[in-house]
């Protein structure tokens, strides 16, 4: 499915004003040209092309979402970078955060968002001093994230250490991951981590700053039919700086003990 969105991830309906919420300010995009965004061959070094027009200067985000999932981002094409008013052309290489070619471009959605520069004051924005209910993702009133400090405006790099491509999994499996670099606002707001098997959200967990970018979840593979899956770990810092890692695995519980598995010790 080829498509795009250009709204804020967290709508005002989720953040009623007067309760620590905010009304997101958006840039109006016009003249989208997405024809070449998907029709290219990454294996040949070709690039996808996205063209759009904005009426005022702003900070623009373009991410690739796995269709059928909630916020499982496969790559970031543009990470809240400044663009002047006018028409712009962005390109992407068809690869995920790990540098692997995305398997099926017909199953991704490109999401484009923008916020006017007027919402951003360099060097003045920080979460420090805000109450926990204003910054913890999952709270009914959400958290302010309409401005970005340059030092935190990064694409995090996540590494999964306990499961590798091609492994056979059975029983309880420990999924360990950590941020190699790029914490974004995680050192102030904490992290949200989602675990997927293909398009199925298996678990969503929230970590405070004490985790220091280290995440752990125990997957019960017996809850799933034996077969081939892609295991995804997706992470965000609650401020739209996201990353993910995926690996091909096979679940096999009908013949435990006959094949190598990553059981929880």
Secondary structure, DSSP 4 states (H G I P E B T S, - for coil): ---EE-S-SS-GGGS-TTTT------PPEEEEE-HHHHSS-GGGT--EEEEEEESS-EEEEEEEEETTSSS-EEEEEEEEEEE-SEEEEEEE-SB-TTSPBPS-GGGEEEEEEEEEGGG--TTT---TTS-HHHH-TTSTT----S---GGG----EEEE-S--TTEEE-SEEEEEEEEEE--TTHHHH-EEEEEEETTEEEEEEEE-GGGTTEEEEEEEGGGS-SEEEEEEEEEE-SSS-EEEEEEEEEE--TTBTTB------
